[in-house]
């Protein structure tokens, strides 16, 4: 398949997701720079791009490291792309045009020793900066705010830089996908940071490119607005108060949700223009996953991944302990090897909480429904042959009436005669 793009970031994102299955051509002026992008680990299929798995993140509080936590949720890959793509070809199958973009600045330091290898740092402001430590002597800075980037380079590396020292990157935020049959669709990016835009680009392109019928868009979840309030007032809080508020948000939103929100890797995806998660419903279901997010591409014991089994829009994923009637597309998961089930590790089984939850996903792995098994009438296979253990309940259920004729109850009226005078 021939794919034509007009931006090197787009070329790197598509190459990372689709690997060598598609031929990518570039309809733009070539630059002799190395592209660096962030992608979800389970969305990277390229075997030729150099990658670093980021396993921790830190939040910078003004001039010091505020906190350092492991990355939760989707693991982040930092890809280095130095491939030179050919010029545009005639009659591509898919053509992607950038209709709007944001300018970001990148600065590299390759001769500094540090102890933060495989980490990414960010800040708690609306003006974001992403600082990556791909190895033990390299630091990469990304921000669209020039003064903010200079400030953090000075604080972390004690270096003064000029604008001429920076690499300018045009990152797409609005795209048009054009197909050879003249169909087209428009998508927009809502994230603001370099990390967040790259992440959202990968997910939206993976959903939209090969699906001509449906247009997928992204939206922020309910935690976004809570965090925006905190970020707006963050600069006015003294340090000891901001730490208390930070700890409160970690507990209020759950640690992994707040972490993903800070890193901007938590978008919801849907075929509609907007999708909002209901926090009341989410708290009802004992699952870490929610509608609009991707089902994890869990590795099965037969060396396949669960996304390889998804072929239809409505695939039910549930435990083999339950039996579902009148449904064709069902994936049964189990901790042990079984004839009609797929075996997964105990940790994956517990993470999905399959004893209580089931999931419905589309062919992209996007979750369309999360619910508890009691709400769909699923019967537990283990319970089908169970007998009563309560003798009293058993006698009530097995009651047989012999020589009994039904009749209306006789009413006893109160005695109201003779009347007594009130005088």
Secondary structure, DSSP 8 states (H G I E B T S, - for coil): -EEEES-HHHHHHHHHHHGGGSEEEE-S----S-EEEEEEGGG---SSSEEEEE-EEEEEETTEEEEEEE--SS-EEEEEE----EE--SS-SEEEEEEEEEEEEEEEE-S---S-TTEEEEESSSS--EEEEEETTEEEEEES-HHHHHHHHHHHH-----GGGSEEEEEEEEEEEEETTS-EEEEE----SHHHHHHHHHHHHHHHTT-SS---EEE--HHHHHHHHHHHHGGGS-HHHHHHHHHHHHHHH-HHHHHHHHHT---EEESSS-----HHHHHHS--S--TTSB----B-TTS-BGGGG--SS-EEEEETTEE-SS-S-EEEEESS--TTSEE--HHHHHHHTTTTEEEEE-TTSBEEEEEEGGGTT-EEGGGTT-----HHHHHHHT----S--------------S-----
